[in-house]
Amino acid sequence: MTDTTALRRRVIDMLPDVIALRHALHRIPELHYQERETCKTLRGALSSLHLDVLPPLMETDTIGLLSGEKAGPCILLRADIDALPVADLSGAGWKSEHPGRSHACGHDGHMAILYGVLRTLQEMKREIAGSIRFVFQPAEEESCGGKALIDKGLLEIAPRPAFAFALHGWPRQPFGTLSAAPGPAMAAADTFTIVVRGKGGHAAMPDKASDPVLAAAQVVSALQAVVSRGVDPLAPAVLSICRIEGGHASNVIPDEVALEGTTRYFDRSLQPLLKGRMERIVRGVCAAAGCTADLTYTEGYVPLVNDADAVQRARRVVTRLLGDMAWSDVHPLTMGAEDFAFYLEKVPGALLRLGLGESWSALHAASFDFNDGALEHGIVALAGLALDVCAT
């Protein structure tokens, strides 16, 4: 069994370096598949650990293996690395140096934690029977980078992982606590685009036009019935219109209007129902208004489903290493999406939430900055899980 005191002491001793790396990464946020400076910084930090780091599968990923002294199972640990197109208004001394971009979802914290885990485990190799596959993954936010890596053969690289774990910083959860629950935890997320086409004209003579603006407005209202009147009230689902664009002048009726949005659900059988009802409503509303429409519906993130045994293992490890109060059984469902779900389709595991504080700024807010105080618990939890899976 891992010496709890020794493990925590190792983590505490390296925390200044972990925090420094987190701040350095926070300064250089990069969007999906553009994480070149981030990748360079990560590979530089890892170079002193003498790990087996692979050439990138998709240019900006960093994947490698930490092998123990004896043979045994492999555990996969993943951190996402991309940022958001959100200005950094956190006021931190290490604020973003890239205007209009920030780590408003905390991926700088996730990267720093995984670095701390690898540094800790490299110092404890004699206690490891097996290996740790580490993945610093690009494009979590918008482009399903996890799925893309899996499609490139990530999970086929020997040794195949027996378990997969990741964590996510979580505002509104008590500081330093970790949580997970078996079964669905985060929703599937699809996207759609609707282009409404009509006949433009002079705003003073709307009778001479087929107004796509009016038709688009009616489509927005009518689509609210897809969930409220088409889905079992006990089956959570969301349909949101998030962008409307059309026209360039206050006195000209345009020829077309574009709408974009998202659907969210836990039960994958809802996808064809949502798509089918949307198609019928869009087509019917636009026909009644003398317009036509094209609906493009794109499947995105799948539901994230935690493995029951993996959650139980995480609970046991966290409470042993950090105390009973460090584990929270409060783990509400969220309609947010997370591409670690693609890993959990293939490998049993779980996504843990790491509490950043009940009054902490919300994810994706311009004011968000990861709570450095939570790094220690994140490192101890993931390192402890790796040591538990790969026990000598």
Order of alpha helices (4+ residues) and beta strands (2+ residues): alpha-alpha-beta-beta-beta-alpha-beta-alpha-beta-beta-beta-beta-beta-alpha-beta-beta-beta-alpha-beta-beta-alpha-beta-alpha-beta-alpha
